[in-house]
């Protein structure tokens, strides 16, 4: 799966993230291709949403959403989800998806 295909395949996941108010509506995920067809996805999370969650619970909740809104073929193209705070380059948590 290439970058454009992955962006399209993650549309419902991104909309689900907007629905639970963890990302801004105009938020686009950042993709790092680690090798051909396999990506790290950086997700910029709203600080106010994170303040309501423990970091571990936030990541687990997003992984559940990912599984509910994507196919196994899509998830095979995702090596890692990386959560980043808004206005901050610090990585909160990283977890392999596959």
Backbone atoms as SQL, in Angstrom:
CREATE TABLE atoms (id INTEGER PRIMARY KEY, chain TEXT, resi INTEGER, resn TEXT, atom TEXT, x REAL, y REAL, z REAL);
INSERT INTO atoms VALUES
  (1, 'A', 1, 'UNK', 'N', 0.855, -1.164, 0.000),
  (2, 'A', 1, 'UNK', 'CA', 0.000, 0.000, 0.000),
  (3, 'A', 1, 'UNK', 'C', 0.906, 1.233, 0.000),
  (4, 'A', 2, 'UNK', 'N', 0.629, 2.178, -0.888),
  (5, 'A', 2, 'UNK', 'CA', 1.428, 3.395, -0.894),
  (6, 'A', 2, 'UNK', 'C', 0.785, 4.453, 0.004),
  (7, 'A', 3, 'UNK', 'N', 1.449, 5.582, 0.127),
  (8, 'A', 3, 'UNK', 'CA', 1.010, 6.652, 1.034),
  (9, 'A', 3, 'UNK', 'C', -0.413, 7.122, 0.717),
  (10, 'A', 4, 'UNK', 'N', -0.711, 7.361, -0.552),
  (11, 'A', 4, 'UNK', 'CA', -2.044, 7.851, -0.941),
  (12, 'A', 4, 'UNK', 'C', -3.132, 6.821, -0.641),
  (13, 'A', 5, 'UNK', 'N', -2.848, 5.565, -0.880),
  (14, 'A', 5, 'UNK', 'CA', -3.814, 4.500, -0.567),
  (15, 'A', 5, 'UNK', 'C', -4.049, 4.415, 0.942),
  (16, 'A', 6, 'UNK', 'N', -2.980, 4.556, 1.713),
  (17, 'A', 6, 'UNK', 'CA', -3.109, 4.500, 3.168),
  (18, 'A', 6, 'UNK', 'C', -3.912, 5.687, 3.694),
  (19, 'A', 7, 'UNK', 'N', -3.663, 6.865, 3.152),
  (20, 'A', 7, 'UNK', 'CA', -4.440, 8.048, 3.553),
  (21, 'A', 7, 'UNK', 'C', -5.924, 7.804, 3.314),
  (22, 'A', 8, 'UNK', 'N', -6.272, 7.272, 2.159),
  (23, 'A', 8, 'UNK', 'CA', -7.675, 6.978, 1.844),
  (24, 'A', 8, 'UNK', 'C', -8.231, 5.900, 2.768),
  (25, 'A', 9, 'UNK', 'N', -7.442, 4.883, 3.049),
  (26, 'A', 9, 'UNK', 'CA', -7.894, 3.775, 3.892),
  (27, 'A', 9, 'UNK', 'C', -8.091, 4.195, 5.348),
  (28, 'A', 10, 'UNK', 'N', -7.422, 5.262, 5.763),
  (29, 'A', 10, 'UNK', 'CA', -7.527, 5.735, 7.146),
  (30, 'A', 10, 'UNK', 'C', -8.588, 6.822, 7.335),
  (31, 'A', 11, 'UNK', 'N', -9.325, 7.136, 6.285),
  (32, 'A', 11, 'UNK', 'CA', -10.319, 8.209, 6.358),
  (33, 'A', 11, 'UNK', 'C', -11.316, 7.988, 7.498),
  (34, 'A', 12, 'UNK', 'N', -11.889, 6.796, 7.598),
  (35, 'A', 12, 'UNK', 'CA', -12.875, 6.526, 8.649),
  (36, 'A', 12, 'UNK', 'C', -12.248, 6.554, 10.044),
  (37, 'A', 13, 'UNK', 'N', -11.021, 6.104, 10.154),
  (38, 'A', 13, 'UNK', 'CA', -10.312, 6.172, 11.441),
  (39, 'A', 13, 'UNK', 'C', -10.105, 7.624, 11.854),
  (40, 'A', 14, 'UNK', 'N', -9.669, 8.456, 10.912),
  (41, 'A', 14, 'UNK', 'CA', -9.466, 9.873, 11.217),
  (42, 'A', 14, 'UNK', 'C', -10.778, 10.525, 11.630),
  (43, 'A', 15, 'UNK', 'N', -11.867, 10.217, 10.925),
  (44, 'A', 15, 'UNK', 'CA', -13.180, 10.773, 11.281),
  (45, 'A', 15, 'UNK', 'C', -13.635, 10.301, 12.664),
  (46, 'A', 16, 'UNK', 'N', -13.335, 9.049, 13.008),
  (47, 'A', 16, 'UNK', 'CA', -13.673, 8.533, 14.341),
  (48, 'A', 16, 'UNK', 'C', -12.870, 9.269, 15.417),
  (49, 'A', 17, 'UNK', 'N', -11.623, 9.609, 15.120),
  (50, 'A', 17, 'UNK', 'CA', -10.794, 10.380, 16.063),
  (51, 'A', 17, 'UNK', 'C', -11.378, 11.776, 16.260),
  (52, 'A', 18, 'UNK', 'N', -11.864, 12.381, 15.185),
  (53, 'A', 18, 'UNK', 'CA', -12.502, 13.696, 15.284),
  (54, 'A', 18, 'UNK', 'C', -13.771, 13.575, 16.119),
  (55, 'A', 19, 'UNK', 'N', -14.523, 12.512, 15.901),
  (56, 'A', 19, 'UNK', 'CA', -15.791, 12.301, 16.609),
  (57, 'A', 19, 'UNK', 'C', -15.608, 12.192, 18.126),
  (58, 'A', 20, 'UNK', 'N', -14.532, 11.540, 18.571),
  (59, 'A', 20, 'UNK', 'CA', -14.303, 11.442, 20.018),
  (60, 'A', 20, 'UNK', 'C', -13.526, 12.649, 20.546),
  (61, 'A', 21, 'UNK', 'N', -13.257, 13.595, 19.647),
  (62, 'A', 21, 'UNK', 'CA', -12.645, 14.884, 19.993),
  (63, 'A', 21, 'UNK', 'C', -11.201, 14.770, 20.464),
  (64, 'A', 22, 'UNK', 'N', -10.465, 13.816, 19.928),
  (65, 'A', 22, 'UNK', 'CA', -9.053, 13.708, 20.317),
  (66, 'A', 22, 'UNK', 'C', -8.129, 14.433, 19.333),
  (67, 'A', 23, 'UNK', 'N', -8.636, 14.688, 18.114),
  (68, 'A', 23, 'UNK', 'CA', -7.861, 15.468, 17.146),
  (69, 'A', 23, 'UNK', 'C', -8.752, 16.565, 16.585),
  (70, 'A', 24, 'UNK', 'N', -8.128, 17.570, 16.033),
  (71, 'A', 24, 'UNK', 'CA', -8.871, 18.652, 15.389),
  (72, 'A', 24, 'UNK', 'C', -9.375, 18.177, 14.025),
  (73, 'A', 25, 'UNK', 'N', -10.460, 18.757, 13.581),
  (74, 'A', 25, 'UNK', 'CA', -11.071, 18.345, 12.317),
  (75, 'A', 25, 'UNK', 'C', -10.123, 18.513, 11.130),
  (76, 'A', 26, 'UNK', 'N', -9.267, 19.526, 11.189),
  (77, 'A', 26, 'UNK', 'CA', -8.337, 19.780, 10.082),
  (78, 'A', 26, 'UNK', 'C', -7.011, 19.033, 10.234),
  (79, 'A', 27, 'UNK', 'N', -6.916, 18.187, 11.267),
  (80, 'A', 27, 'UNK', 'CA', -5.693, 17.443, 11.534),
  (81, 'A', 27, 'UNK', 'C', -5.493, 16.363, 10.472),
  (82, 'A', 28, 'UNK', 'N', -4.341, 16.376, 9.863),
  (83, 'A', 28, 'UNK', 'CA', -3.953, 15.310, 8.950),
  (84, 'A', 28, 'UNK', 'C', -2.820, 14.540, 9.608),
  (85, 'A', 29, 'UNK', 'N', -2.861, 13.236, 9.501),
  (86, 'A', 29, 'UNK', 'CA', -1.808, 12.423, 10.087),
  (87, 'A', 29, 'UNK', 'C', -0.509, 12.637, 9.314),
  (88, 'A', 30, 'UNK', 'N', 0.592, 12.466, 9.993),
  (89, 'A', 30, 'UNK', 'CA', 1.901, 12.560, 9.377),
  (90, 'A', 30, 'UNK', 'C', 2.430, 11.135, 9.202),
  (91, 'A', 31, 'UNK', 'N', 2.928, 10.828, 8.025),
  (92, 'A', 31, 'UNK', 'CA', 3.382, 9.472, 7.716),
  (93, 'A', 31, 'UNK', 'C', 4.884, 9.449, 7.497),
  (94, 'A', 32, 'UNK', 'N', 5.539, 8.463, 8.093),
  (95, 'A', 32, 'UNK', 'CA', 6.953, 8.206, 7.843),
  (96, 'A', 32, 'UNK', 'C', 7.044, 6.801, 7.255),
  (97, 'A', 33, 'UNK', 'N', 7.509, 6.707, 6.024),
  (98, 'A', 33, 'UNK', 'CA', 7.653, 5.388, 5.409),
  (99, 'A', 33, 'UNK', 'C', 8.978, 4.786, 5.883),
  (100, 'A', 34, 'UNK', 'N', 8.879, 3.690, 6.646),
  (101, 'A', 34, 'UNK', 'CA', 10.086, 3.074, 7.203),
  (102, 'A', 34, 'UNK', 'C', 10.723, 2.096, 6.225),
  (103, 'A', 35, 'UNK', 'N', 9.911, 1.472, 5.421),
  (104, 'A', 35, 'UNK', 'CA', 10.364, 0.746, 4.249),
  (105, 'A', 35, 'UNK', 'C', 9.176, 0.638, 3.328),
  (106, 'A', 36, 'UNK', 'N', 9.377, 0.182, 2.117),
  (107, 'A', 36, 'UNK', 'CA', 8.352, 0.283, 1.082),
  (108, 'A', 36, 'UNK', 'C', 7.004, -0.275, 1.544),
  (109, 'A', 37, 'UNK', 'N', 6.003, 0.623, 1.597),
  (110, 'A', 37, 'UNK', 'CA', 4.647, 0.226, 1.923),
  (111, 'A', 37, 'UNK', 'C', 4.337, 0.066, 3.398),
  (112, 'A', 38, 'UNK', 'N', 5.292, 0.383, 4.275),
  (113, 'A', 38, 'UNK', 'CA', 5.084, 0.248, 5.722),
  (114, 'A', 38, 'UNK', 'C', 5.418, 1.587, 6.384),
  (115, 'A', 39, 'UNK', 'N', 4.498, 2.056, 7.245),
  (116, 'A', 39, 'UNK', 'CA', 4.577, 3.417, 7.761),
  (117, 'A', 39, 'UNK', 'C', 4.485, 3.496, 9.279),
  (118, 'A', 40, 'UNK', 'N', 5.087, 4.542, 9.814),
  (119, 'A', 40, 'UNK', 'CA', 4.818, 5.011, 11.167),
  (120, 'A', 40, 'UNK', 'C', 3.831, 6.149, 10.993),
  (121, 'A', 41, 'UNK', 'N', 2.765, 6.151, 11.780),
  (122, 'A', 41, 'UNK', 'CA', 1.767, 7.213, 11.700),
  (123, 'A', 41, 'UNK', 'C', 1.884, 8.073, 12.950),
  (124, 'A', 42, 'UNK', 'N', 2.147, 9.347, 12.731),
  (125, 'A', 42, 'UNK', 'CA', 2.211, 10.321, 13.818),
  (126, 'A', 42, 'UNK', 'C', 0.853, 11.006, 13.914),
  (127, 'A', 43, 'UNK', 'N', 0.251, 10.964, 15.098),
  (128, 'A', 43, 'UNK', 'CA', -1.059, 11.563, 15.322),
  (129, 'A', 43, 'UNK', 'C', -0.909, 12.671, 16.356),
  (130, 'A', 44, 'UNK', 'N', -1.269, 13.886, 15.969),
  (131, 'A', 44, 'UNK', 'CA', -1.212, 15.014, 16.898),
  (132, 'A', 44, 'UNK', 'C', -2.515, 15.062, 17.677),
  (133, 'A', 45, 'UNK', 'N', -2.407, 14.894, 18.984),
  (134, 'A', 45, 'UNK', 'CA', -3.554, 14.748, 19.877),
  (135, 'A', 45, 'UNK', 'C', -3.808, 16.055, 20.628),
  (136, 'A', 46, 'UNK', 'N', -5.085, 16.391, 20.808),
  (137, 'A', 46, 'UNK', 'CA', -5.458, 17.568, 21.601),
  (138, 'A', 46, 'UNK', 'C', -5.036, 17.356, 23.053),
  (139, 'A', 47, 'UNK', 'N', -4.405, 18.373, 23.624),
  (140, 'A', 47, 'UNK', 'CA', -3.963, 18.261, 25.016),
  (141, 'A', 47, 'UNK', 'C', -5.135, 18.090, 25.969),
  (142, 'A', 48, 'UNK', 'N', -6.252, 18.788, 25.719),
  (143, 'A', 48, 'UNK', 'CA', -7.391, 18.676, 26.622),
  (144, 'A', 48, 'UNK', 'C', -7.966, 17.252, 26.630),
  (145, 'A', 49, 'UNK', 'N', -7.894, 16.552, 25.503),
  (146, 'A', 49, 'UNK', 'CA', -8.360, 15.164, 25.455),
  (147, 'A', 49, 'UNK', 'C', -7.410, 14.281, 26.256),
  (148, 'A', 50, 'UNK', 'N', -6.119, 14.520, 26.077),
  (149, 'A', 50, 'UNK', 'CA', -5.124, 13.734, 26.821),
  (150, 'A', 50, 'UNK', 'C', -5.219, 13.967, 28.318),
  (151, 'A', 51, 'UNK', 'N', -5.546, 15.178, 28.714),
  (152, 'A', 51, 'UNK', 'CA', -5.660, 15.472, 30.139),
  (153, 'A', 51, 'UNK', 'C', -6.774, 14.670, 30.805),
  (154, 'A', 52, 'UNK', 'N', -7.737, 14.210, 30.022),
  (155, 'A', 52, 'UNK', 'CA', -8.837, 13.403, 30.555),
  (156, 'A', 52, 'UNK', 'C', -8.475, 11.919, 30.608),
  (157, 'A', 53, 'UNK', 'N', -7.379, 11.562, 30.008),
  (158, 'A', 53, 'UNK', 'CA', -6.965, 10.159, 29.891),
  (159, 'A', 53, 'UNK', 'C', -5.589, 9.967, 30.508),
  (160, 'A', 54, 'UNK', 'N', -5.303, 8.744, 30.900),
  (161, 'A', 54, 'UNK', 'CA', -3.910, 8.386, 31.155),
  (162, 'A', 54, 'UNK', 'C', -3.318, 8.100, 29.793),
  (163, 'A', 55, 'UNK', 'N', -2.050, 8.402, 29.605),
  (164, 'A', 55, 'UNK', 'CA', -1.431, 8.216, 28.290),
  (165, 'A', 55, 'UNK', 'C', -1.659, 6.815, 27.740),
  (166, 'A', 56, 'UNK', 'N', -1.507, 5.800, 28.574),
  (167, 'A', 56, 'UNK', 'CA', -1.678, 4.412, 28.127),
  (168, 'A', 56, 'UNK', 'C', -3.100, 4.166, 27.637),
  (169, 'A', 57, 'UNK', 'N', -4.071, 4.687, 28.366),
  (170, 'A', 57, 'UNK', 'CA', -5.460, 4.515, 27.957),
  (171, 'A', 57, 'UNK', 'C', -5.748, 5.223, 26.642),
  (172, 'A', 58, 'UNK', 'N', -5.137, 6.352, 26.413),
  (173, 'A', 58, 'UNK', 'CA', -5.334, 7.101, 25.176),
  (174, 'A', 58, 'UNK', 'C', -4.876, 6.272, 23.986),
  (175, 'A', 59, 'UNK', 'N', -3.700, 5.705, 24.090),
  (176, 'A', 59, 'UNK', 'CA', -3.174, 4.896, 22.989),
  (177, 'A', 59, 'UNK', 'C', -4.040, 3.662, 22.763),
  (178, 'A', 60, 'UNK', 'N', -4.434, 2.998, 23.825),
  (179, 'A', 60, 'UNK', 'CA', -5.286, 1.808, 23.692),
  (180, 'A', 60, 'UNK', 'C', -6.624, 2.156, 23.039),
  (181, 'A', 61, 'UNK', 'N', -7.197, 3.295, 23.413),
  (182, 'A', 61, 'UNK', 'CA', -8.459, 3.720, 22.824),
  (183, 'A', 61, 'UNK', 'C', -8.315, 3.983, 21.321),
  (184, 'A', 62, 'UNK', 'N', -7.212, 4.592, 20.931),
  (185, 'A', 62, 'UNK', 'CA', -6.994, 4.857, 19.508),
  (186, 'A', 62, 'UNK', 'C', -6.725, 3.579, 18.721),
  (187, 'A', 63, 'UNK', 'N', -6.056, 2.629, 19.334),
  (188, 'A', 63, 'UNK', 'CA', -5.832, 1.354, 18.645),
  (189, 'A', 63, 'UNK', 'C', -7.157, 0.617, 18.449),
  (190, 'A', 64, 'UNK', 'N', -8.039, 0.665, 19.444),
  (191, 'A', 64, 'UNK', 'CA', -9.374, 0.060, 19.285),
  (192, 'A', 64, 'UNK', 'C', -10.121, 0.720, 18.132),
  (193, 'A', 65, 'UNK', 'N', -10.054, 2.051, 18.067),
  (194, 'A', 65, 'UNK', 'CA', -10.696, 2.772, 16.965),
  (195, 'A', 65, 'UNK', 'C', -10.095, 2.371, 15.624),
  (196, 'A', 66, 'UNK', 'N', -8.786, 2.204, 15.597),
  (197, 'A', 66, 'UNK', 'CA', -8.113, 1.792, 14.372),
  (198, 'A', 66, 'UNK', 'C', -8.652, 0.443, 13.898),
  (199, 'A', 67, 'UNK', 'N', -8.769, -0.500, 14.816),
  (200, 'A', 67, 'UNK', 'CA', -9.263, -1.825, 14.453),
  (201, 'A', 67, 'UNK', 'C', -10.731, -1.796, 14.025),
  (202, 'A', 68, 'UNK', 'N', -11.513, -0.913, 14.627),
  (203, 'A', 68, 'UNK', 'CA', -12.925, -0.813, 14.277),
  (204, 'A', 68, 'UNK', 'C', -13.154, -0.140, 12.929),
  (205, 'A', 69, 'UNK', 'N', -12.191, 0.652, 12.472),
  (206, 'A', 69, 'UNK', 'CA', -12.404, 1.481, 11.290),
  (207, 'A', 69, 'UNK', 'C', -11.458, 1.200, 10.135),
  (208, 'A', 70, 'UNK', 'N', -10.713, 0.103, 10.218),
  (209, 'A', 70, 'UNK', 'CA', -9.801, -0.254, 9.129),
  (210, 'A', 70, 'UNK', 'C', -9.845, -1.758, 8.887),
  (211, 'A', 71, 'UNK', 'N', -9.306, -2.145, 7.770),
  (212, 'A', 71, 'UNK', 'CA', -9.199, -3.566, 7.438),
  (213, 'A', 71, 'UNK', 'C', -7.839, -4.101, 7.890),
  (214, 'A', 72, 'UNK', 'N', -7.723, -5.408, 7.934),
  (215, 'A', 72, 'UNK', 'CA', -6.432, -6.002, 8.303),
  (216, 'A', 72, 'UNK', 'C', -5.362, -5.639, 7.271),
  (217, 'A', 73, 'UNK', 'N', -5.740, -5.525, 6.000),
  (218, 'A', 73, 'UNK', 'CA', -4.783, -5.137, 4.952),
  (219, 'A', 73, 'UNK', 'C', -4.224, -3.739, 5.231),
  (220, 'A', 74, 'UNK', 'N', -5.088, -2.830, 5.660),
  (221, 'A', 74, 'UNK', 'CA', -4.625, -1.481, 6.011),
  (222, 'A', 74, 'UNK', 'C', -3.669, -1.538, 7.186),
  (223, 'A', 75, 'UNK', 'N', -4.033, -2.272, 8.214),
  (224, 'A', 75, 'UNK', 'CA', -3.191, -2.357, 9.411),
  (225, 'A', 75, 'UNK', 'C', -1.842, -3.004, 9.124),
  (226, 'A', 76, 'UNK', 'N', -1.760, -3.849, 8.124),
  (227, 'A', 76, 'UNK', 'CA', -0.477, -4.454, 7.745),
  (228, 'A', 76, 'UNK', 'C', 0.513, -3.403, 7.254),
  (229, 'A', 77, 'UNK', 'N', 0.003, -2.259, 6.804),
  (230, 'A', 77, 'UNK', 'CA', 0.866, -1.182, 6.318),
  (231, 'A', 77, 'UNK', 'C', 1.284, -0.221, 7.421),
  (232, 'A', 78, 'UNK', 'N', 0.829, -0.469, 8.646),
  (233, 'A', 78, 'UNK', 'CA', 1.143, 0.414, 9.767),
  (234, 'A', 78, 'UNK', 'C', 2.063, -0.326, 10.730),
  (235, 'A', 79, 'UNK', 'N', 3.277, 0.161, 10.846),
  (236, 'A', 79, 'UNK', 'CA', 4.208, -0.439, 11.793),
  (237, 'A', 79, 'UNK', 'C', 3.930, 0.072, 13.203),
  (238, 'A', 80, 'UNK', 'N', 3.727, 1.388, 13.321),
  (239, 'A', 80, 'UNK', 'CA', 3.617, 2.012, 14.630),
  (240, 'A', 80, 'UNK', 'C', 2.667, 3.202, 14.590),
  (241, 'A', 81, 'UNK', 'N', 1.900, 3.381, 15.673),
  (242, 'A', 81, 'UNK', 'CA', 1.178, 4.627, 15.913),
  (243, 'A', 81, 'UNK', 'C', 1.994, 5.412, 16.916),
  (244, 'A', 82, 'UNK', 'N', 2.230, 6.672, 16.635),
  (245, 'A', 82, 'UNK', 'CA', 2.976, 7.542, 17.549),
  (246, 'A', 82, 'UNK', 'C', 2.080, 8.723, 17.902),
  (247, 'A', 83, 'UNK', 'N', 1.827, 8.916, 19.196),
  (248, 'A', 83, 'UNK', 'CA', 1.000, 10.026, 19.654),
  (249, 'A', 83, 'UNK', 'C', 1.890, 11.202, 20.018),
  (250, 'A', 84, 'UNK', 'N', 1.529, 12.379, 19.538),
  (251, 'A', 84, 'UNK', 'CA', 2.269, 13.610, 19.827),
  (252, 'A', 84, 'UNK', 'C', 1.287, 14.648, 20.346),
  (253, 'A', 85, 'UNK', 'N', 1.710, 15.421, 21.327),
  (254, 'A', 85, 'UNK', 'CA', 0.872, 16.504, 21.844),
  (255, 'A', 85, 'UNK', 'C', 0.860, 17.664, 20.863),
  (256, 'A', 86, 'UNK', 'N', -0.267, 18.381, 20.836),
  (257, 'A', 86, 'UNK', 'CA', -0.328, 19.607, 20.060),
  (258, 'A', 86, 'UNK', 'C', 0.708, 20.587, 20.580),
  (259, 'A', 87, 'UNK', 'N', 1.267, 21.382, 19.686),
  (260, 'A', 87, 'UNK', 'CA', 2.236, 22.425, 20.043),
  (261, 'A', 87, 'UNK', 'C', 3.459, 21.886, 20.774),
  (262, 'A', 88, 'UNK', 'N', 3.729, 20.613, 20.593),
  (263, 'A', 88, 'UNK', 'CA', 4.854, 20.015, 21.287),
  (264, 'A', 88, 'UNK', 'C', 5.377, 18.880, 20.420),
  (265, 'A', 89, 'UNK', 'N', 6.662, 18.832, 20.225),
  (266, 'A', 89, 'UNK', 'CA', 7.229, 17.786, 19.388),
  (267, 'A', 89, 'UNK', 'C', 7.506, 16.504, 20.162),
  (268, 'A', 90, 'UNK', 'N', 7.261, 16.522, 21.471),
  (269, 'A', 90, 'UNK', 'CA', 7.517, 15.324, 22.282),
  (270, 'A', 90, 'UNK', 'C', 6.567, 14.198, 21.899),
  (271, 'A', 91, 'UNK', 'N', 7.099, 13.010, 21.826),
  (272, 'A', 91, 'UNK', 'CA', 6.292, 11.838, 21.571),
  (273, 'A', 91, 'UNK', 'C', 5.763, 11.328, 22.908),
  (274, 'A', 92, 'UNK', 'N', 4.467, 11.097, 22.965),
  (275, 'A', 92, 'UNK', 'CA', 3.861, 10.589, 24.197),
  (276, 'A', 92, 'UNK', 'C', 4.051, 9.093, 24.307),
  (277, 'A', 93, 'UNK', 'N', 3.601, 8.399, 23.301),
  (278, 'A', 93, 'UNK', 'CA', 3.695, 6.944, 23.318),
  (279, 'A', 93, 'UNK', 'C', 3.772, 6.426, 21.916),
  (280, 'A', 94, 'UNK', 'N', 4.359, 5.283, 21.795),
  (281, 'A', 94, 'UNK', 'CA', 4.493, 4.609, 20.529),
  (282, 'A', 94, 'UNK', 'C', 4.139, 3.152, 20.745),
  (283, 'A', 95, 'UNK', 'N', 3.406, 2.592, 19.806),
  (284, 'A', 95, 'UNK', 'CA', 3.066, 1.178, 19.935),
  (285, 'A', 95, 'UNK', 'C', 2.965, 0.576, 18.547),
  (286, 'A', 96, 'UNK', 'N', 3.536, -0.620, 18.405),
  (287, 'A', 96, 'UNK', 'CA', 3.394, -1.339, 17.151),
  (288, 'A', 96, 'UNK', 'C', 1.965, -1.802, 17.002),
  (289, 'A', 97, 'UNK', 'N', 1.461, -1.735, 15.795),
  (290, 'A', 97, 'UNK', 'CA', 0.068, -2.080, 15.529),
  (291, 'A', 97, 'UNK', 'C', -0.059, -3.521, 15.083),
  (292, 'A', 98, 'UNK', 'N', 0.856, -3.975, 14.251),
  (293, 'A', 98, 'UNK', 'CA', 0.745, -5.320, 13.684),
  (294, 'A', 98, 'UNK', 'C', 1.289, -6.346, 14.640);
